Amino acid sequence: MTTRTAAPFAGISWLKNSFQLLGKRPKTLIGAGLIVFLLSLVPTCVSLPLRLAYPNSMPVFWGTLALSLLAGIALAPLMGGYLQMVDRIERGEPARASDVFGPYRQGLALPLIGFSLLLMALLTVAVVAVIVVGFGPGIFESYATVATNPQAAGRLAMPTHFWPMFLMLFAFALFWMGVHTLGYAQVAIAGRGPLEGIRDGAAGTIKNVVPLVVLMLAGIVLALVIGIVFGILVAIVGTLATLVAQSAWALVLVIPVYVALLLVMYPLTTGVMYFFWRDVCGQPRPPAMAETYA
């Protein structure tokens, strides 16, 4: 499949379009995000009480870890359903919050899970290889020592070529983000197979390094602004709670603000993924009849 090269500052347009997307169908998009958020809490609601009840039990530790891993794999197709829902909204087609379950009904759950597992396996092998080549196999022994004896951290020397390797890992993370975004959307929306999705994602990412760097820089600036605003809100709430001598009220007020921010981030991040995919991999399709939905 042919991939395209976007304009150098297309990343800013993807970010801007994601805000415009949120304004089109806020109830549907935030409702879908709420579904994904609540389902992602289920493994924690099961494993946390068990860990608190049996803090020193290794079977409980490994069992809850396996549960969280399996739940994460099983819930992976939800993001594919979210991308499909965004595609319908942009095409003027009917869309509901429950469309996040679409891949399970359409038989796309297994391809999406397969893509995620395959990409994760490739990522693990690549990261380990980069670390071993750059730092040497002794890096694992050093950090194993720190894990068992935290006081030894101060005696560890900075690994040779640390900063070049850090930049290399940063570049690799950027590449992985592009492959994951394009490939996942290819499987979810275009119906490509897991291997085809990875191939298309790699090709599209290589062609669009500059827009991705611009997008990352813009995202960092936006994250800093949001972090400052959120920090100010938390400080105000904390001050008010201190004045009334009720620290519990701070949690009551801060947690809803945090959840609301998280729910808004779902359509924004998924929107960026979608518009990136549409500019690089999306193929012309007959437009759907535009309708208005609540």
Rosetta blueprint (number, residue, H / E / L):
1 M L
2 T L
3 T L
4 R L
5 T L
6 A L
7 A L
8 P L
9 F L
10 A H
11 G H
12 I H
13 S H
14 W H
15 L H
16 K H
17 N H
18 S H
19 F H
20 Q H
21 L H
22 L H
23 G H
24 K H
25 R L
26 P H
27 K H
28 T H
29 L H
30 I H
31 G H
32 A H
33 G H
34 L H
35 I H
36 V H
37 F H
38 L H
39 L H
40 S H
41 L H
42 V H
43 P H
44 T H
45 C H
46 V H
47 S H
48 L H
49 P H
50 L H
51 R H
52 L H
53 A H
54 Y L
55 P L
56 N L
57 S L
58 M H
59 P H
60 V H
61 F H
62 W H
63 G H
64 T H
65 L H
66 A H
67 L H
68 S H
69 L H
70 L H
71 A H
72 G H
73 I H
74 A H
75 L H
76 A L
77 P H
78 L H
79 M H
80 G H
81 G H
82 Y H
83 L H
84 Q H
85 M H
86 V H
87 D H
88 R H
89 I H
90 E H
91 R L
92 G L
93 E L
94 P L
95 A L
96 R L
97 A H
98 S H
99 D H
100 V H
101 F H
102 G H
103 P H
104 Y H
105 R H
106 Q H
107 G L
108 L L
109 A H
110 L H
111 P H
112 L H
113 I H
114 G H
115 F H
116 S H
117 L H
118 L H
119 L H
120 M H
121 A H
122 L H
123 L H
124 T H
125 V H
126 A H
127 V H
128 V H
129 A H
130 V H
131 I H
132 V H
133 V H
134 G H
135 F H
136 G L
137 P L
138 G H
139 I H
140 F H
141 E H
142 S H
143 Y H
144 A H
145 T H
146 V H
147 A H
148 T H
149 N L
150 P H
151 Q H
152 A H
153 A H
154 G H
155 R H
156 L L
157 A L
158 M L
159 P L
160 T L
161 H L
162 F H
163 W H
164 P H
165 M H
166 F H
167 L H
168 M H
169 L H
170 F H
171 A H
172 F H
173 A H
174 L H
175 F H
176 W H
177 M H
178 G H
179 V H
180 H H
181 T H
182 L H
183 G H
184 Y H
185 A H
186 Q H
187 V H
188 A H
189 I L
190 A L
191 G L
192 R L
193 G L
194 P H
195 L H
196 E H
197 G H
198 I H
199 R H
200 D H
201 G H
202 A H
203 A H
204 G H
205 T H
206 I H
207 K H
208 N L
209 V H
210 V H
211 P H
212 L H
213 V H
214 V H
215 L H
216 M H
217 L H
218 A H
219 G H
220 I H
221 V H
222 L H
223 A H
224 L H
225 V H
226 I H
227 G H
228 I H
229 V H
230 F H
231 G H
232 I H
233 L H
234 V H
235 A H
236 I H
237 V H
238 G H
239 T H
240 L H
241 A H
242 T H
243 L H
244 V L
245 A L
246 Q L
247 S H
248 A H
249 W H
250 A H
251 L H
252 V H
253 L H
254 V H
255 I H
256 P H
257 V H
258 Y H
259 V H
260 A H
261 L H
262 L H
263 L H
264 V H
265 M H
266 Y H
267 P H
268 L H
269 T H
270 T H
271 G H
272 V H
273 M H
274 Y H
275 F H
276 F H
277 W H
278 R H
279 D H
280 V H
281 C L
282 G L
283 Q L
284 P L
285 R L
286 P L
287 P L
288 A L
289 M L
290 A L
291 E L
292 T L
293 Y L
294 A L
